[in-house]
């Protein structure tokens, strides 16, 4: 009796529990990364367009360079890394969509 229950429960679990392949897991991770990156990108757009631009119009010209230095100190050094990261992400997304690793 106990053995029959184990067989039935294992067969039921095999139908109920999904099996996720490596490709599906990669697509899920990339999809969530894309969603989070999109939210961060929209947040930065809102910040710069709705908060920073009107604020910088009120600041005198002598103080603007100092504000830019403190607001975004590492921007020139991060631009190549951002391009490389975006290129790598695009290659990974195209690889998972086309079916090639």
C-alpha positions as CSV (number, residue, x, y, z in Angstrom):
1,X,0.0,0.0,0.0
2,X,2.8,2.4,0.9
3,X,4.7,1.6,-2.3
4,X,1.6,2.3,-4.5
5,X,1.1,5.7,-2.8
6,X,4.8,6.5,-3.4
7,X,4.5,5.6,-7.1
8,X,1.2,7.6,-7.5
9,X,2.6,10.7,-5.7
10,X,5.9,10.6,-7.7
11,X,3.9,10.4,-11.0
12,X,1.7,13.3,-9.9
13,X,4.7,15.4,-8.9
14,X,6.3,14.8,-12.3
15,X,3.2,16.2,-14.0
16,X,2.8,19.1,-11.6
17,X,6.4,20.3,-11.1
18,X,7.8,22.0,-14.1
19,X,11.3,21.2,-15.5
20,X,13.3,24.2,-16.4
21,X,16.1,23.9,-18.9
22,X,19.2,26.0,-18.9
23,X,18.0,28.0,-21.8
24,X,14.7,28.8,-20.1
25,X,16.6,29.8,-16.9
26,X,18.8,32.1,-18.9
27,X,15.9,33.7,-20.6
28,X,14.2,34.2,-17.3
29,X,17.3,35.9,-15.7
30,X,17.8,38.1,-18.8
31,X,14.1,39.1,-18.8
32,X,14.2,40.1,-15.2
33,X,17.5,42.0,-15.7
34,X,15.9,43.8,-18.7
35,X,12.9,44.8,-16.5
36,X,15.1,46.1,-13.7
37,X,17.4,47.9,-16.1
38,X,14.3,49.5,-17.8
39,X,12.9,50.7,-14.5
40,X,16.3,52.2,-13.6
41,X,16.6,53.9,-17.0
42,X,13.1,55.4,-16.8
43,X,13.9,56.6,-13.2
44,X,17.1,58.3,-14.4
45,X,15.2,59.9,-17.2
46,X,12.6,61.3,-14.8
47,X,15.3,62.5,-12.5
48,X,17.3,64.3,-15.1
49,X,14.4,65.7,-17.1
50,X,12.0,66.7,-14.4
51,X,14.3,67.5,-11.5
52,X,17.8,68.2,-12.7
53,X,17.0,70.4,-15.8
54,X,14.7,72.8,-14.0
55,X,17.1,73.0,-11.0
56,X,20.1,73.7,-13.3
57,X,18.3,76.6,-14.9
58,X,18.1,78.3,-11.6
59,X,21.8,77.8,-10.7
60,X,24.4,80.5,-11.6
61,X,27.0,79.6,-14.3
62,X,29.9,79.5,-11.9
63,X,28.4,76.8,-9.7
64,X,27.3,74.5,-12.5
65,X,30.7,72.7,-13.0
66,X,30.9,72.0,-9.2
67,X,27.4,70.6,-9.2
68,X,28.1,68.3,-12.2
69,X,31.3,67.0,-10.5
70,X,29.4,66.0,-7.3
71,X,26.3,64.8,-9.1
72,X,28.1,62.4,-11.5
73,X,31.7,62.0,-10.6
74,X,32.5,58.7,-12.4
75,X,30.5,59.2,-15.6
76,X,33.4,59.5,-18.1
77,X,35.0,56.3,-16.8
78,X,31.7,54.3,-16.8
79,X,30.7,55.1,-20.4
80,X,32.9,52.4,-22.0
81,X,31.8,49.8,-19.4
82,X,28.1,50.7,-20.1
83,X,28.7,50.2,-23.8
84,X,30.4,46.9,-23.2
85,X,27.7,45.7,-20.8
86,X,25.0,46.6,-23.2
87,X,26.7,44.9,-26.1
88,X,27.2,41.7,-24.0
89,X,23.5,41.8,-22.9
90,X,22.4,42.1,-26.6
91,X,24.6,39.2,-27.6
92,X,23.2,37.1,-24.8
93,X,19.6,38.0,-25.6
94,X,20.1,37.3,-29.3
95,X,21.7,34.0,-28.4
96,X,18.8,32.9,-26.3
97,X,16.2,34.0,-28.9
98,X,17.9,32.4,-31.8
99,X,18.6,29.1,-30.0
100,X,22.3,29.3,-30.2
101,X,24.4,29.2,-26.9
